[in-house]
Amino acid sequence: MDKSENNKPGFWTLAIPAALSQITATAEGLITEEATKRLTQYGSNTLNAQKQQTALGLFFSQFKSPVTMILLFAAILSFFL
């Protein structure tokens, strides 16, 4: 980030036309050339699908923390005392 970007006012302080011109857009959206440029520069706006965790896997993942293990051990110990 160059220093000139640090001196720009926040987009929320600008009037709508000034904010739109700052991001090279119109009230209807980006112009085709700008959309193509951003698609090339940043890639498509998608999320990668992740494997869903099962309910049982989620339950057992809660016991990975050492603090949780200590509390579980203390609860079991106090139950038998």
C-alpha positions, -999 to 999 in steps of 0.1 A, spaced: 0 0 0 15 33 -10 13 65 11 -13 82 -12 -39 56 -2 -34 64 35 -44 100 29 -76 92 11 -108 98 31 -128 68 41 -154 57 16 -182 63 42 -174 100 43 -177 105 5 -208 115 -14 -222 86 -35 -209 99 -69 -174 104 -54 -173 70 -39 -185 54 -71 -159 72 -91 -132 62 -66 -139 25 -73 -145 30 -110 -182 21 -109 -216 35 -118 -249 33 -99 -257 3 -120 -225 -15 -112 -190 -20 -126 -184 -13 -162 -175 -44 -183 -138 -35 -187 -134 -29 -149 -152 -62 -141 -130 -81 -165 -99 -65 -151 -109 -73 -115 -118 -108 -124 -84 -113 -139 -66 -96 -110 -85 -111 -81 -102 -142 -95 -138 -153 -92 -157 -145 -61 -163 -181 -49 -156 -201 -17 -140 -235 -18 -163 -262 -5 -150 -279 26 -157 -314 39 -186 -313 64 -177 -326 98 -201 -352 113 -219 -345 146 -198 -372 163 -166 -358 149 -176 -323 161 -184 -337 196 -150 -354 200 -131 -324 186 -143 -305 217 -121 -326 239 -88 -317 222 -79 -289 246 -57 -298 275 -79 -276 298 -110 -296 288 -92 -328 295 -82 -316 330 -118 -305 337 -132 -338 325 -107 -357 346 -116 -336 377 -153 -341 371 -149 -379 369 -126 -379 399 -151 -359 420 -179 -381 409 -162 -412 424 -151 -394 456 
